[in-house]
Amino acid sequence: MRRALVVVAGPVVAMFGASQAFACTLCHSRTAQDVRAAVFGPDFWDNVAAMSAVVPALVLAVVLVRRISP
């Protein structure tokens, strides 16, 4: 029982405890704001659609290879 408590409590403490992200000086800088604005800018959904358009072709290729190979 004690071991199960340690296994569960360890990740919970790590998840809710203080992290290194709070100590990051770059996260709150002007450069970080510029990067976030570029990534999550007005063309975000266009980029997501372009990146995910390839997924059905990759899945089809994997299925075909899986069926052909012994």
C-alpha positions in Angstrom: 0.0 0.0 0.0 2.8 2.4 0.9 4.6 1.7 -2.4 1.4 2.5 -4.4 1.1 5.8 -2.5 4.7 6.7 -3.4 4.1 5.8 -7.0 1.0 7.9 -7.2 2.2 10.8 -5.0 5.5 11.3 -6.9 4.0 12.3 -10.2 1.3 14.4 -8.5 3.8 16.4 -6.6 6.0 16.8 -9.7 3.0 17.9 -11.7 1.7 20.5 -9.2 5.0 21.5 -7.7 7.2 24.3 -8.8 8.8 23.7 -12.2 11.7 25.1 -14.0 9.4 27.0 -16.3 8.8 29.6 -13.6 12.6 30.2 -13.5 12.9 30.7 -17.3 13.8 34.2 -18.1 13.2 33.7 -21.8 9.6 32.8 -21.4 8.6 36.3 -20.5 10.9 38.1 -22.9 10.1 40.1 -26.1 11.6 37.4 -28.2 9.3 34.8 -26.7 6.3 37.0 -27.3 7.3 37.4 -31.0 7.7 33.7 -31.4 4.3 33.0 -29.9 2.8 35.7 -32.1 4.4 34.0 -35.2 3.3 30.5 -34.3 -0.2 31.3 -33.1 -0.8 34.2 -35.6 -3.6 34.7 -38.0 -2.6 31.9 -40.3 -2.4 29.3 -37.5 -5.3 27.2 -38.8 -4.0 27.3 -42.4 -0.7 25.9 -41.2 -2.4 23.2 -39.1 -4.5 22.2 -42.1 -1.5 22.0 -44.4 0.5 20.0 -41.8 -2.4 17.5 -41.2 -3.3 17.1 -44.9 -0.5 14.6 -45.2 -1.7 12.3 -42.4 -4.3 10.4 -44.5 -1.7 9.6 -47.2 0.7 8.4 -44.5 -1.9 6.2 -42.9 -2.9 4.8 -46.3 0.8 4.0 -47.1 1.3 2.2 -43.7 -1.9 0.2 -44.2 -0.9 -0.8 -47.7 2.6 -1.8 -46.6 1.2 -3.8 -43.7 -1.2 -5.7 -46.0 1.5 -6.5 -48.6 4.3 -7.5 -46.3 4.1 -11.0 -44.8 
